[in-house]
Amino acid sequence: MSSSGGEFMVTVRRKEVVAAMLPMQEHWLPLSNLDLLLPPLDIGVFFCYKKPRGSASGGDDFTFGSMVRVLKEAMAQALVPYYAFAGEVLSNSLGEAELLCNNRGVGFLEAYADVKLQDLNLYNPDESIEGKLVPKKKHGVLSVQVTELKCGGVVVACTFDHRIADAYSANMFLVSWAEMAQSKPLSVLPSFRRSLLNPRRPGSYDPSLDDMYVPMSALPPPKAPQPGDDLLINRLYYVTAEQLSLLQSLATSKSSSCKRTKLESLSAFLWKMVAKSAVMEDANQKICKMGTVVDGRKRLSSGDEVKAAMMASYFGNVLSIPFGKKTINELKEKPLSWVADAVHEYLEGAVAKEHFLGLIDWVEAHRPEPALAKIYSSGSHDGPAFVVSSGQRFPASRVDFGWGTPALGSYHFPCGGEAGYVMPMPSPVRDGDWAVYMHLSVRQIEWIETEAAHIFRPLNSEYLNLSNSD
């Protein structure tokens, strides 16, 4: 089987299923209330490795076959504690998603791409990654593809069901998989204790959650794509530490008692850029929304050391997506510090323990009706909307299977939906720099590349020091 496109072809050489190496008792694992806020959505993640120069023990050079063996054996071991990734999602009698832990296994593809790592157009993942190096998940919860490149480099990519794992959980698994490959003890064992996210009796929540989340039945039917629609595309950039510091100083107003974070500052700048790119009448009335993904693990365990340790290893979704909305004119005309203050303001309410306890209770009050973060349901007629998720804990440097750290690791989102998505991650080559994944519309990307080319620079092989990868 082959798939072509762009300037190289990918040939799938082998397909198999990798299951956990130990038998397990089949059982059902309910999704938590916070899992139930996620639609059936698959997320990709990929790691690019230069050609290995030799094994750590000084033996023969790695071959692709030996690397695949290491990956499969380590996967079979890692699926013992991470059994959720070897199951499948089915509907229960209420129509809600539930996880059947039956060790059906993980789809595992071996492939070859006739392209060198240094020639991969990483700036444009739609050309180089989508449909080629990141697998399409057909069954189960997780799929893996390992691709040998023309230069001897390797790309290891996964696609997982977001209903089962958030990025924090996926990161835990990726690090554990790499630790298994190197015969290291696991630095963390995942916990599936759903009781940590049980609703309260009686439940209660702040009415503001009705503005953040919406039952699916209240949504208009999705619009079919029309000719001339401003479609979402994917791009990868890097932002230097110097530019981030400059943005941070511009985003912190003189009257502010504390410095705005780098994430708040970059988010505020992007909010202005997206608003400026909008072409619409009534800019005084039309709004632009920006949301921020907040991890609730530390918030839910605030002041409780025992619960903090349990939440640190909790596998599942513990996310909330508060958002702000401002008129397009305000975002265009106000200084960056004003916009950054607006980001800080809408985040303040969502970083508290009570917000997450209330969100769990909100879902309970609406079950079994499925619900969704309201910002994802924002139609383009309302004005542009996008979400920023901090990938600063993305552990790419720890995903070393024995042949070195990746030259690049990144999350990858297939095209779809109407709201954009941005994830800044640590640069693999220079401390303080960020690699920034953008899933925005063509018009928004073109505007950013025109107006902010000095900040967002295309991620390329030169920046990643890949010119000598073969």
LODREN-186003 format. One record per residue (C-alpha): x, y, z; residue in three letters. Coordinates in steps of 0.05 Angstrom, whole numbers, padded with zeros to 5 digits, always signed. Example, Ala and Ser with C-alpha at 12.3 -4.5 7.8 and 13.67 -1.06 7.14 Angstrom:
+00246-00090+00156ALA
+00273-00021+00143SER
//
This chain:
+00000+00000+00000MET
+00027+00068-00018SER
+00004+00139-00009SER
+00035+00197-00046SER
+00029+00272-00046GLY
+00075+00331-00040GLY
+00144+00311-00062GLU
+00152+00242-00030PHE
+00117+00175-00025MET
+00104+00133+00037VAL
+00099+00058+00030THR
+00069+00017+00087VAL
+00111-00046+00093ARG
+00076-00081+00150ARG
+00013-00076+00193LYS
+00003-00112+00259GLU
-00028-00105+00327VAL
+00013-00099+00390VAL
-00022-00120+00454ALA
+00000-00117+00527ALA
+00050-00172+00542MET
+00010-00197+00602LEU
-00061-00222+00600PRO
-00113-00179+00635MET
-00183-00187+00661GLN
-00231-00154+00613GLU
-00268-00097+00647HIS
-00305-00032+00635TRP
-00273+00034+00655LEU
-00324+00091+00657PRO
-00303+00158+00630LEU
-00301+00214+00681SER
-00346+00274+00676ASN
-00288+00314+00648LEU
-00274+00260+00594ASP
-00347+00266+00573LEU
-00336+00339+00553LEU
-00292+00315+00494LEU
-00323+00297+00427PRO
-00295+00237+00387PRO
-00231+00272+00366LEU
-00164+00242+00347ASP
-00099+00278+00363ILE
-00031+00263+00332GLY
+00039+00270+00359VAL
+00104+00256+00322PHE
+00179+00253+00336PHE
+00234+00259+00283CYS
+00301+00225+00298TYR
+00367+00233+00261LYS
+00401+00170+00236LYS
+00430+00135+00298PRO
+00505+00134+00301ARG
+00512+00071+00341GLY
+00486+00037+00403SER
+00502+00061+00473ALA
+00540-00003+00487SER
+00586+00010+00429GLY
+00558-00047+00387GLY
+00535-00046+00315ASP
+00495+00012+00287ASP
+00420+00008+00296PHE
+00381-00019+00237THR
+00310+00000+00224PHE
+00289-00071+00240GLY
+00324-00070+00308SER
+00292-00003+00325MET
+00223-00029+00307VAL
+00235-00090+00352ARG
+00254-00046+00410VAL
+00192-00002+00400LEU
+00144-00061+00395LYS
+00173-00098+00456GLU
+00172-00034+00497ALA
+00101-00020+00474MET
+00078-00089+00496ALA
+00109-00075+00565GLN
+00082-00004+00570ALA
+00011-00027+00554LEU
+00009-00067+00619VAL
+00004-00005+00664PRO
-00026+00037+00608TYR
-00080-00014+00591TYR
-00130+00041+00572ALA
-00091+00051+00507PHE
-00102-00022+00488ALA
-00178-00019+00496GLY
-00235+00007+00454GLU
-00289+00060+00464VAL
-00361+00036+00459LEU
-00429+00065+00478SER
-00464+00044+00541ASN
-00539+00037+00552SER
-00546+00112+00562LEU
-00510+00127+00497GLY
-00448+00153+00534GLU
-00378+00133+00514ALA
-00345+00081+00558GLU
-00278+00045+00554LEU
-00276-00030+00547LEU
-00208-00052+00572CYS
-00201-00117+00532ASN
-00129-00113+00508ASN
-00151-00111+00435ARG
-00083-00077+00424GLY
-00052-00020+00386VAL
-00049-00015+00310GLY
+00025-00013+00292PHE
+00049+00006+00221LEU
+00119+00001+00193GLU
+00131+00046+00133ALA
+00185+00075+00088TYR
+00187+00147+00061ALA
+00233+00164+00003ASP
+00253+00231+00033VAL
+00311+00254+00076LYS
+00297+00284+00145LEU
+00330+00349+00124GLN
+00283+00354+00064ASP
+00218+00345+00103LEU
+00177+00409+00100ASN
+00165+00412+00175LEU
+00140+00484+00170TYR
+00080+00457+00131ASN
+00056+00393+00166PRO
-00003+00389+00118ASP
+00047+00372+00063GLU
+00096+00330+00102SER
+00060+00299+00162ILE
-00015+00296+00151GLU
-00038+00230+00120GLY
+00034+00207+00111LYS
+00075+00202+00175LEU
+00020+00206+00227VAL
-00027+00146+00223PRO
-00102+00150+00215LYS
-00133+00113+00274LYS
-00185+00064+00249LYS
-00198+00022+00311HIS
-00184+00023+00385GLY
-00155+00081+00424VAL
-00083+00087+00399LEU
-00047+00077+00332SER
+00027+00080+00319VAL
+00068+00089+00255GLN
+00143+00082+00251VAL
+00173+00107+00186THR
+00243+00097+00160GLU
+00270+00156+00120LEU
+00316+00155+00061LYS
+00374+00182+00103CYS
+00367+00129+00157GLY
+00328+00176+00202GLY
+00263+00153+00234VAL
+00195+00185+00249VAL
+00155+00155+00307VAL
+00083+00179+00307ALA
+00019+00164+00346CYS
-00054+00181+00340THR
-00098+00175+00402PHE
-00170+00185+00422ASP
-00175+00251+00460HIS
-00235+00224+00500ARG
-00187+00176+00536ILE
-00126+00220+00546ALA
-00107+00293+00548ASP
-00037+00316+00528ALA
-00013+00308+00601TYR
-00034+00234+00600SER
-00005+00221+00530ALA
+00060+00253+00552ASN
+00063+00205+00612MET
+00054+00146+00566PHE
+00106+00170+00515LEU
+00159+00178+00570VAL
+00142+00110+00600SER
+00146+00077+00531TRP
+00216+00107+00522ALA
+00237+00085+00592GLU
+00214+00014+00577MET
+00255+00015+00513ALA
+00317+00032+00553GLN
+00301-00018+00609SER
+00293+00038+00659LYS
+00245+00037+00717PRO
+00182+00076+00703LEU
+00185+00147+00732SER
+00109+00147+00740VAL
+00054+00094+00742LEU
-00013+00118+00715PRO
-00074+00120+00759SER
-00145+00109+00733PHE
-00180+00127+00798ARG
-00243+00159+00771ARG
-00266+00172+00843SER
-00217+00230+00843LEU
-00265+00266+00796LEU
-00331+00244+00827ASN
-00386+00297+00829PRO
-00407+00325+00896ARG
-00473+00307+00930ARG
-00509+00354+00925PRO
-00474+00385+00866GLY
-00468+00460+00854SER
-00436+00503+00801TYR
-00428+00576+00783ASP
-00477+00600+00729PRO
-00416+00626+00690SER
-00404+00553+00668LEU
-00467+00559+00625ASP
-00428+00610+00585ASP
-00367+00565+00578MET
-00400+00498+00561TYR
-00461+00481+00520VAL
-00504+00417+00512PRO
-00496+00389+00442MET
-00571+00391+00430SER
-00569+00467+00435ALA
-00520+00473+00378LEU
-00541+00487+00306PRO
-00524+00431+00257PRO
-00453+00437+00229PRO
-00448+00474+00163LYS
-00422+00437+00103ALA
-00358+00468+00074PRO
-00373+00518+00019GLN
-00329+00540-00039PRO
-00290+00601-00017GLY
-00291+00583+00057ASP
-00229+00605+00095ASP
-00205+00535+00114LEU
-00159+00516+00172LEU
-00088+00496+00157ILE
-00028+00474+00199ASN
+00040+00509+00206ARG
+00101+00503+00251LEU
+00142+00564+00272TYR
+00196+00580+00322TYR
+00198+00641+00367VAL
+00264+00663+00398THR
+00273+00674+00473ALA
+00290+00747+00457GLU
+00224+00759+00421GLN
+00185+00725+00477LEU
+00219+00771+00528SER
+00202+00832+00486LEU
+00129+00811+00480LEU
+00127+00799+00555GLN
+00153+00869+00569SER
+00102+00900+00521LEU
+00046+00858+00551ALA
+00059+00880+00622THR
+00028+00947+00637SER
+00064+00996+00682LYS
+00005+00995+00730SER
+00006+00919+00735SER
+00029+00891+00801SER
+00058+00828+00769CYS
+00091+00810+00704LYS
+00049+00776+00652ARG
+00072+00705+00636THR
+00103+00689+00568LYS
+00042+00647+00551LEU
-00006+00704+00568GLU
+00038+00752+00528SER
+00042+00709+00466LEU
-00032+00693+00471SER
-00050+00767+00475ALA
-00007+00782+00414PHE
-00041+00726+00374LEU
-00110+00750+00396TRP
-00093+00819+00367LYS
-00066+00787+00303MET
-00128+00743+00293VAL
-00174+00802+00304ALA
-00135+00845+00255LYS
-00139+00791+00202SER
-00215+00790+00205ALA
-00251+00819+00145VAL
-00321+00836+00166MET
-00370+00893+00174GLU
-00393+00919+00242ASP
-00324+00910+00274ALA
-00352+00950+00333ASN
-00403+00894+00346GLN
-00368+00832+00319LYS
-00328+00795+00371ILE
-00265+00753+00370CYS
-00259+00697+00422LYS
-00196+00665+00450MET
-00195+00606+00498GLY
-00139+00576+00540THR
-00133+00503+00559VAL
-00123+00498+00634VAL
-00100+00433+00668ASP
-00137+00422+00733GLY
-00092+00370+00766ARG
-00056+00419+00812LYS
-00119+00461+00822ARG
-00162+00402+00845LEU
-00109+00380+00895SER
-00093+00449+00922SER
-00072+00444+00995GLY
-00076+00367+00997ASP
-00009+00333+00989GLU
-00037+00263+00985VAL
-00087+00282+00931LYS
-00033+00322+00895ALA
+00009+00258+00888ALA
-00051+00219+00862MET
-00072+00274+00813MET
+00000+00280+00787ALA
-00006+00209+00759SER
-00079+00212+00739TYR
-00092+00187+00668PHE
-00151+00219+00633GLY
-00177+00289+00617ASN
-00172+00342+00671VAL
-00182+00403+00628LEU
-00224+00466+00625SER
-00225+00517+00569ILE
-00244+00586+00595PRO
-00246+00640+00541PHE
-00250+00715+00533GLY
-00289+00754+00482LYS
-00275+00825+00459LYS
-00298+00865+00399THR
-00252+00863+00339ILE
-00242+00939+00343ASN
-00221+00936+00416GLU
-00169+00882+00402LEU
-00143+00920+00342LYS
-00137+00988+00375GLU
-00120+00975+00448LYS
-00047+00965+00469PRO
-00019+00895+00479LEU
-00018+00905+00555SER
-00094+00916+00555TRP
-00105+00852+00516VAL
-00058+00814+00562ALA
-00096+00839+00623ASP
-00160+00812+00590ALA
-00127+00744+00582VAL
-00104+00745+00655HIS
-00174+00765+00678GLU
-00212+00708+00645TYR
-00159+00658+00667LEU
-00163+00679+00740GLU
-00231+00649+00752GLY
-00212+00582+00720ALA
-00149+00568+00758VAL
-00186+00557+00824ALA
-00205+00490+00854LYS
-00278+00510+00858GLU
-00280+00520+00782HIS
-00262+00448+00768PHE
-00307+00419+00823LEU
-00363+00461+00793GLY
-00348+00437+00723LEU
-00352+00364+00745ILE
-00420+00380+00777ASP
-00443+00418+00715TRP
-00431+00356+00672VAL
-00468+00312+00723GLU
-00528+00358+00720ALA
-00532+00352+00644HIS
-00518+00277+00636ARG
-00529+00237+00594PRO
-00535+00297+00546GLU
-00466+00306+00514PRO
-00435+00375+00520ALA
-00378+00414+00491LEU
-00333+00474+00506ALA
-00372+00533+00478LYS
-00312+00563+00442ILE
-00307+00501+00397TYR
-00379+00512+00375SER
-00367+00585+00355SER
-00389+00593+00283GLY
-00348+00638+00238SER
-00409+00684+00232HIS
-00399+00703+00305ASP
-00328+00726+00290GLY
-00262+00687+00294PRO
-00248+00639+00352ALA
-00186+00600+00372PHE
-00156+00563+00431VAL
-00085+00566+00460VAL
-00058+00505+00497SER
+00009+00508+00533SER
+00054+00452+00511GLY
+00111+00475+00556GLN
+00110+00408+00592ARG
+00116+00370+00526PHE
+00173+00322+00544PRO
+00203+00312+00475ALA
+00274+00309+00502SER
+00254+00249+00546ARG
+00225+00209+00488VAL
+00291+00174+00476ASP
+00283+00101+00457PHE
+00357+00088+00460GLY
+00381+00121+00396TRP
+00381+00194+00419GLY
+00333+00250+00433THR
+00287+00274+00377PRO
+00309+00330+00331ALA
+00237+00352+00335LEU
+00174+00331+00370GLY
+00106+00363+00360SER
+00032+00352+00369TYR
-00009+00350+00305HIS
-00083+00365+00296PHE
-00121+00341+00234PRO
-00160+00395+00198CYS
-00233+00403+00218GLY
-00280+00446+00259GLY
-00284+00521+00257GLU
-00243+00543+00318ALA
-00168+00548+00311GLY
-00116+00518+00357TYR
-00046+00540+00377VAL
+00005+00502+00419MET
+00073+00530+00439PRO
+00124+00477+00459MET
+00197+00481+00482PRO
+00247+00486+00425SER
+00289+00422+00416PRO
+00351+00462+00399VAL
+00355+00525+00440ARG
+00335+00537+00512ASP
+00283+00592+00518GLY
+00259+00588+00446ASP
+00191+00560+00431TRP
+00166+00517+00374ALA
+00095+00540+00359VAL
+00044+00495+00326TYR
-00013+00534+00292MET
-00079+00507+00267HIS
-00111+00571+00240LEU
-00146+00594+00177SER
-00110+00612+00113VAL
-00126+00686+00122ARG
-00102+00687+00194GLN
-00037+00651+00177ILE
-00024+00698+00118GLU
-00036+00759+00162TRP
+00011+00733+00217ILE
+00065+00717+00166GLU
+00059+00787+00137THR
+00053+00828+00200GLU
+00094+00786+00249ALA
+00146+00751+00206ALA
+00200+00777+00254HIS
+00167+00738+00311ILE
+00140+00674+00279PHE
+00194+00644+00235ARG
+00183+00581+00194PRO
+00210+00520+00230LEU
+00261+00490+00182ASN
+00319+00441+00177SER
+00369+00498+00185GLU
+00341+00520+00252TYR
+00338+00447+00274LEU
+00410+00434+00253ASN
+00388+00378+00206LEU
+00433+00396+00147SER
+00480+00339+00167ASN
+00426+00290+00186SER
+00448+00239+00135ASP
//
